[in-house]
Amino acid sequence: MGFCDFTFILEACWISAFAMLGVLVRLWLGKLFELMQVTSESTALFHDLPANAMGCFLMGFLTSRDSLLKQLHPTVHIGTSTGFLGSFTTFASWNLSVADLFIMGQVASGFVALVIGTQTALVSWVMGSQLAAVVEYWFPERVPEDDEEIVPFLKSHHLAYIGLPLLGILFIGFSILVWQDDGRNRDEVWIATLLAPVGALGRWQLARLNKRGGWFFWGTYAANMLAISIDVVVESVIVAEETANLVLLAIPTGIAGCLSTVSTFVNEIQSLQEHAGIKEAAEEIFEAEEEHEKKVPVAIK
């Protein structure tokens, strides 16, 4: 698939639009649970735990019912799974929260955050898949007959195909405008949202590496490790200039948050044999913590 291919451009547009939406929903959810004093950056119940749990739940539901969706509406499927859910959940921010707990001397809380983050994601995925089974029982998918023509989504839903991403972008713009009264925080959300497609599209392309080396999903692994490296660099740099510092603060939420993903990571673990899945999860999580522990602050004027 070439970069000038129409399908490639269409999928990239859908992923970009849904990635921006995924970032906003993640920020909303984090702010909501923080206001309710459920999550905190200084406890094992880290800021992005609700987003990771809900994203994995939705991924479990979607994966269990995606056969017909992928067949009839492939672009919608990739926009939803790779764009929205992949950006709604974040692997890098979770591990950054754990590393910060270790650095603050809260070792027990750090290990609990690792366990809770892993178990919550896995259990949420299973709950989503079980809900999909219930829905399938009550509302079975209608599989087209062999001689029945399947009308391509692009030909049968022209307005929806073009309109949904546009409505999504309008929704994003409206949401940012009413996000907060504080101009600086609103600007940071703007920048993070605009940077979201960079991370999501990068993860989408890295996904081509998956299963090229056997059972291990190298693409998702590379995306998560790269996002963690970006977080480490950003955490290690102090910029004096206000605008540059604002952009720097938005990079972990926008680029790294969308480049890394928990929902796809858990989905791949579930697709592997039991021993291989546990091995991949352990390797990816503990290598991430080693990366975070290497950060050293560097001042830039």
GUFI-652228 format. One record per residue (C-alpha): residue number from 1; residue in one letter; x, z, y. Coordinates in steps of 0.2 Angstrom, whole numbers, plus 5000, padded with zeros to 4 digits. Example, Ala and Ser with C-alpha at 12.3 -4.5 7.8 and 13.67 -1.06 7.14 Angstrom:
GUFI-652228
SITE    nr   rest     xx     zz     yy
SITE     1      A   5062   5039   4978
SITE     2      S   5068   5036   4995
END
This chain:
GUFI-652228
SITE    nr   rest     xx     zz     yy
SITE     1      M   5000   5000   5000
SITE     2      G   5008   4994   5016
SITE     3      F   5007   5003   5033
SITE     4      C   4998   4988   5040
SITE     5      D   4985   4988   5026
SITE     6      F   4967   4991   5032
SITE     7      T   4964   5004   5019
SITE     8      F   4979   5013   5023
SITE     9      I   4975   5014   5042
SITE    10      L   4957   5019   5038
SITE    11      E   4963   5033   5026
SITE    12      A   4976   5039   5039
SITE    13      C   4962   5039   5052
SITE    14      W   4950   5050   5041
SITE    15      I   4964   5062   5036
SITE    16      S   4970   5064   5054
SITE    17      A   4952   5067   5061
SITE    18      F   4948   5080   5047
SITE    19      A   4965   5088   5048
SITE    20      M   4962   5092   5066
SITE    21      L   4945   5099   5061
SITE    22      G   4953   5109   5047
SITE    23      V   4965   5117   5060
SITE    24      L   4951   5123   5071
SITE    25      V   4941   5130   5057
SITE    26      R   4956   5139   5051
SITE    27      L   4959   5147   5069
SITE    28      W   4941   5151   5070
SITE    29      L   4940   5160   5054
SITE    30      G   4956   5169   5058
SITE    31      K   4950   5175   5075
SITE    32      L   4933   5180   5067
SITE    33      F   4940   5191   5054
SITE    34      E   4953   5198   5066
SITE    35      L   4939   5203   5078
SITE    36      M   4930   5212   5064
SITE    37      Q   4947   5221   5061
SITE    38      V   4948   5215   5043
SITE    39      T   4964   5205   5044
SITE    40      S   4980   5209   5054
SITE    41      E   4998   5202   5055
SITE    42      S   5005   5220   5051
SITE    43      T   4995   5223   5035
SITE    44      A   4994   5215   5018
SITE    45      L   4977   5207   5023
SITE    46      F   4986   5193   5032
SITE    47      H   4978   5182   5046
SITE    48      D   4976   5166   5036
SITE    49      L   4969   5175   5020
SITE    50      P   4951   5171   5023
SITE    51      A   4955   5153   5027
SITE    52      N   4965   5151   5011
SITE    53      A   4952   5159   5000
SITE    54      M   4937   5148   5007
SITE    55      G   4948   5132   5007
SITE    56      C   4952   5135   4988
SITE    57      F   4934   5139   4984
SITE    58      L   4929   5122   4992
SITE    59      M   4943   5113   4983
SITE    60      G   4938   5120   4967
SITE    61      F   4920   5114   4970
SITE    62      L   4925   5097   4976
SITE    63      T   4938   5094   4962
SITE    64      S   4925   5098   4949
SITE    65      R   4912   5086   4956
SITE    66      D   4924   5072   4963
SITE    67      S   4923   5059   4950
SITE    68      L   4908   5050   4957
SITE    69      L   4913   5054   4975
SITE    70      K   4930   5047   4972
SITE    71      Q   4922   5031   4964
SITE    72      L   4909   5028   4978
SITE    73      H   4917   5035   4993
SITE    74      P   4936   5035   4991
SITE    75      T   4940   5037   5009
SITE    76      V   4928   5051   5012
SITE    77      H   4936   5060   4997
SITE    78      I   4953   5058   5003
SITE    79      G   4948   5063   5021
SITE    80      T   4939   5079   5014
SITE    81      S   4952   5085   5001
SITE    82      T   4969   5079   5009
SITE    83      G   4964   5080   5027
SITE    84      F   4952   5095   5029
SITE    85      L   4955   5106   5015
SITE    86      G   4974   5103   5015
SITE    87      S   4974   5108   5033
SITE    88      F   4961   5122   5032
SITE    89      T   4973   5131   5020
SITE    90      T   4991   5135   5024
SITE    91      F   5006   5140   5012
SITE    92      A   5019   5142   5026
SITE    93      S   5009   5154   5037
SITE    94      W   5005   5165   5022
SITE    95      N   5023   5166   5017
SITE    96      L   5029   5169   5035
SITE    97      S   5017   5184   5036
SITE    98      V   5024   5191   5020
SITE    99      A   5042   5188   5026
SITE   100      D   5038   5197   5043
SITE   101      L   5031   5212   5033
SITE   102      F   5048   5213   5023
SITE   103      I   5058   5211   5039
SITE   104      M   5047   5226   5047
SITE   105      G   5052   5236   5032
SITE   106      Q   5035   5236   5024
SITE   107      V   5041   5230   5007
SITE   108      A   5026   5237   4998
SITE   109      S   5014   5228   5009
SITE   110      G   5024   5212   5008
SITE   111      F   5022   5212   4989
SITE   112      V   5004   5216   4990
SITE   113      A   5001   5202   5002
SITE   114      L   5010   5190   4989
SITE   115      V   4999   5196   4975
SITE   116      I   4983   5196   4985
SITE   117      G   4986   5179   4992
SITE   118      T   4990   5171   4975
SITE   119      Q   4976   5180   4966
SITE   120      T   4963   5177   4980
SITE   121      A   4967   5158   4980
SITE   122      L   4966   5156   4961
SITE   123      V   4950   5166   4959
SITE   124      S   4942   5157   4974
SITE   125      W   4946   5140   4966
SITE   126      V   4938   5146   4949
SITE   127      M   4923   5152   4958
SITE   128      G   4921   5135   4967
SITE   129      S   4922   5126   4950
SITE   130      Q   4910   5138   4942
SITE   131      L   4897   5134   4957
SITE   132      A   4900   5116   4954
SITE   133      A   4895   5118   4936
SITE   134      V   4879   5127   4941
SITE   135      V   4875   5113   4954
SITE   136      E   4879   5100   4940
SITE   137      Y   4867   5108   4928
SITE   138      W   4853   5108   4941
SITE   139      F   4857   5092   4950
SITE   140      P   4866   5081   4938
SITE   141      E   4876   5066   4946
SITE   142      R   4868   5049   4943
SITE   143      V   4881   5038   4935
SITE   144      P   4878   5020   4938
SITE   145      E   4874   5009   4924
SITE   146      D   4887   4996   4918
SITE   147      D   4876   4981   4924
SITE   148      E   4872   4990   4941
SITE   149      E   4882   4985   4956
SITE   150      I   4890   4998   4966
SITE   151      V   4889   4995   4984
SITE   152      P   4905   4999   4993
SITE   153      F   4903   5013   5006
SITE   154      L   4911   5002   5019
SITE   155      K   4898   4989   5017
SITE   156      S   4882   5000   5015
SITE   157      H   4886   5013   5028
SITE   158      H   4895   5004   5043
SITE   159      L   4888   5016   5056
SITE   160      A   4892   5032   5047
SITE   161      Y   4909   5026   5042
SITE   162      I   4914   5024   5060
SITE   163      G   4903   5037   5067
SITE   164      L   4908   5052   5057
SITE   165      P   4926   5053   5062
SITE   166      L   4921   5050   5080
SITE   167      L   4908   5064   5079
SITE   168      G   4922   5075   5072
SITE   169      I   4934   5071   5086
SITE   170      L   4920   5075   5099
SITE   171      F   4916   5091   5090
SITE   172      I   4934   5096   5090
SITE   173      G   4936   5092   5109
SITE   174      F   4920   5102   5113
SITE   175      S   4926   5117   5102
SITE   176      I   4943   5117   5111
SITE   177      L   4935   5117   5128
SITE   178      V   4924   5133   5124
SITE   179      W   4938   5141   5113
SITE   180      Q   4944   5154   5126
SITE   181      D   4944   5158   5144
SITE   182      D   4963   5161   5143
SITE   183      G   4971   5144   5148
SITE   184      R   4987   5147   5139
SITE   185      N   4979   5151   5122
SITE   186      R   4967   5136   5125
SITE   187      D   4982   5124   5128
SITE   188      E   4991   5131   5113
SITE   189      V   4975   5126   5102
SITE   190      W   4975   5109   5111
SITE   191      I   4993   5106   5106
SITE   192      A   4991   5113   5088
SITE   193      T   4976   5102   5085
SITE   194      L   4985   5086   5092
SITE   195      L   5000   5090   5081
SITE   196      A   4989   5093   5065
SITE   197      P   4989   5074   5060
SITE   198      V   5008   5074   5059
SITE   199      G   5008   5087   5046
SITE   200      A   4993   5081   5036
SITE   201      L   5000   5063   5036
SITE   202      G   5017   5069   5031
SITE   203      R   5010   5079   5016
SITE   204      W   4999   5064   5011
SITE   205      Q   5015   5053   5010
SITE   206      L   5025   5066   5001
SITE   207      A   5011   5067   4988
SITE   208      R   5017   5051   4981
SITE   209      L   5032   5061   4973
SITE   210      N   5020   5071   4963
SITE   211      K   5022   5069   4944
SITE   212      R   5037   5057   4946
SITE   213      G   5048   5070   4938
SITE   214      G   5037   5076   4924
SITE   215      W   5024   5090   4925
SITE   216      F   5031   5097   4942
SITE   217      F   5022   5092   4958
SITE   218      W   5037   5088   4968
SITE   219      G   5027   5081   4983
SITE   220      T   5017   5096   4986
SITE   221      Y   5033   5107   4983
SITE   222      A   5043   5097   4996
SITE   223      A   5029   5098   5009
SITE   224      N   5027   5117   5007
SITE   225      M   5046   5119   5008
SITE   226      L   5048   5108   5023
SITE   227      A   5034   5117   5032
SITE   228      I   5042   5134   5028
SITE   229      S   5059   5127   5035
SITE   230      I   5050   5122   5051
SITE   231      D   5043   5139   5052
SITE   232      V   5060   5147   5050
SITE   233      V   5068   5136   5064
SITE   234      V   5053   5139   5076
SITE   235      E   5054   5158   5072
SITE   236      S   5073   5158   5075
SITE   237      V   5072   5149   5092
SITE   238      I   5068   5157   5109
SITE   239      V   5065   5145   5123
SITE   240      A   5065   5150   5141
SITE   241      E   5054   5136   5148
SITE   242      E   5036   5140   5147
SITE   243      T   5029   5123   5143
SITE   244      A   5042   5120   5129
SITE   245      N   5039   5137   5122
SITE   246      L   5020   5133   5122
SITE   247      V   5024   5118   5111
SITE   248      L   5036   5128   5100
SITE   249      L   5022   5141   5097
SITE   250      A   5010   5127   5092
SITE   251      I   5021   5119   5079
SITE   252      P   5019   5132   5065
SITE   253      T   5000   5131   5067
SITE   254      G   4999   5112   5069
SITE   255      I   5013   5103   5060
SITE   256      A   5019   5117   5047
SITE   257      G   5001   5123   5044
SITE   258      C   4995   5106   5040
SITE   259      L   5010   5100   5031
SITE   260      S   5009   5115   5019
SITE   261      T   4994   5119   5009
SITE   262      V   4987   5132   4997
SITE   263      S   4971   5123   4991
SITE   264      T   4981   5108   4984
SITE   265      F   4994   5119   4977
SITE   266      V   4981   5129   4967
SITE   267      N   4972   5114   4962
SITE   268      E   4988   5107   4954
SITE   269      I   4992   5124   4945
SITE   270      Q   4975   5123   4937
SITE   271      S   4978   5105   4931
SITE   272      L   4993   5110   4922
SITE   273      Q   4996   5119   4906
SITE   274      E   4995   5138   4908
SITE   275      H   5014   5142   4906
SITE   276      A   5019   5127   4917
SITE   277      G   5007   5132   4931
SITE   278      I   5013   5150   4932
SITE   279      K   5031   5144   4932
SITE   280      E   5027   5132   4947
SITE   281      A   5018   5145   4957
SITE   282      A   5032   5158   4954
SITE   283      E   5046   5146   4959
SITE   284      E   5037   5139   4975
SITE   285      I   5032   5156   4981
SITE   286      F   5049   5165   4979
SITE   287      E   5059   5151   4985
SITE   288      A   5048   5151   5001
SITE   289      E   5052   5170   5004
SITE   290      E   5071   5166   5002
SITE   291      E   5070   5153   5016
SITE   292      H   5061   5165   5027
SITE   293      E   5074   5179   5025
SITE   294      K   5087   5167   5032
SITE   295      K   5080   5166   5050
SITE   296      V   5091   5171   5064
SITE   297      P   5085   5171   5082
SITE   298      V   5094   5159   5093
SITE   299      A   5091   5158   5112
SITE   300      I   5089   5142   5121
SITE   301      K   5089   5141   5140
END
